[in-house]
Amino acid sequence: MRLMARIKAVVCIYLAMTLILTSVGGGLAVADESDGKYIVIYLEGIDLNLQKLLLTPLGVEVVHVLSLINALAIKIPLGIIGSVLQILLNDPNVEGVFDDPVGSADYTVSIEPTDPPPEELYPWGLDRIHIPEVHAQLAEATGSGVTVAVLDTGIDRSHPELNPQGSPRIVDCFNALPGGGSCDDDNGHGTHVAGIIAASSNLQGVIGAAPLIKLAAIKVLSSDGAGHISDCINGLQRVYTKRYPLVNMSLGFPEDNVPLQRAIARLYQRGTIMVASVGNTNPRPSAAGEGSDGEGSDTTCDPEAAGEGSDGEGSDSETSCYRTTNIKYPAAYPTVIGVGATDIEDRVTNYSRIGDAVDLVAPGGSKETGRILSTNRGGGYGEGSGTSQAAAHVTGAVALVMQRQALQGRPALTFSQMLALLQNTAVDLGEPSEFQGAGLLDVGSLMNALQ
């Protein structure tokens, strides 16, 4: 009874404040393009379910309960955004109110369906990082016993390469988008990424870096490859709850965000190894083609030929040519392994973003020199290119390290130890560190270092 009385009293106060604020025109100016989505972080110990009850009478929709960071993701009707935000900002239980921006999958073009190869093979990206040799020399190097959470557009759960009958490997299916639902892939990006990591060695199609790894399909991006930060945090909350040791995030947000920062920090403190793509940029059209990596541009850069300013607003054509220097988040966080992309000739691609947060590079492919072949939704195969694919190569390698440590009875590596191992065994490509990080992933050297 006391709880109900308290709820009613606080609701009355909230409603009274709303009427007052509305009568004076509201408290905050809100941009017309706002979709009304915000993340409200409450002080530690504040009951989120109670706060949810308090917001409902104001017409606010609670999209996600984000216990990982003690927050609520909310959607406010556009006509009352200013009033509700002012109420929240004056609430002593509220630590802060933050935007809930949209991010996207990091791919240069959509996955293009292609015929399956005539016989099972390793795609060239895995060949470049010496996965075939590792599999041949270490028969136990399969990723068995490790689970990776793939935060993406979902995974095709009926794909014979990823969830074979009689030996299913997708152990979790979670839709972190508003309303939940199926974790099945309605885009193709997530299935493509998952195949690079985990495609089975089953005498058909392609082989992944860790062909016996378990997959947690966590859908945080919609059919158009986009999702809000709150959706990503909701997915990370699933990872935290289930204690998955490894996460692949082939996605990115353009700016830092306190709620995402806190979610990443919680998983880092738990010991979760997180891998993310640094992001792609779509360069202006070159003389040869239509523009982005996926649409005909060259993967190398000639600053003189490109001309001053040809690489886009705010970039330096003498140092980065077409490349963009803003690493996307979460790859930009120091507790996440940030991965850039190389082409089939081991050159850092022109679409791969640059900066101090690039830890290393891995095959991402390009239209000009060759995209990455992997699994596609609908049980098929497709080609794609981007830092998304590069991140998946690193995630597969990390899984092999985790498995080997366990088989040898050694403790799991910390984030710092894993990153140092990856970087110390990478191949220097002779590019500046902001382009290549420590260099190109080399799984052969990586596994030899664990002997």
ABEGO torsion letter per residue (X at the ends): XAAAAAAAAAAAAAAAAAAAAAAAGEABBBBAABAGBBBBBBBBGBBAAAAAAAAAAAGBBBABBBAAAGBBBBBBBAAAAAAAAAAAAABAABABBBBBBBBBBBBABBBBBBBBBABBBBBAAAAAAGAAAAAAABAABAGBGBBBBBBBAEBBAABAAABBBGBBABABBBBABBGEEBABBAAGAAAAAAAAAABBBAGBEBBBABAABBBBBBBABBAAGBBBAAAAAAAAAAAAAAGBABBBBBBBBABBBAAAAAAAAAAAAAGBBBBBBAEBBBBBBBAABAEBAAAGBBABBBAAAAEBGAAEBGBBAAAAEABBABBBOAAABAABBBBBBBBAAGBBBAABBBEAABABBBBAEBAAAEBBBBBBBGGBBBBBBEAAAAAAAAAAAAAAAAAAAAAAGBBBBBAAAAAAAAAAABBBAGBBAAAAEAEBBBAAAAAAAAX
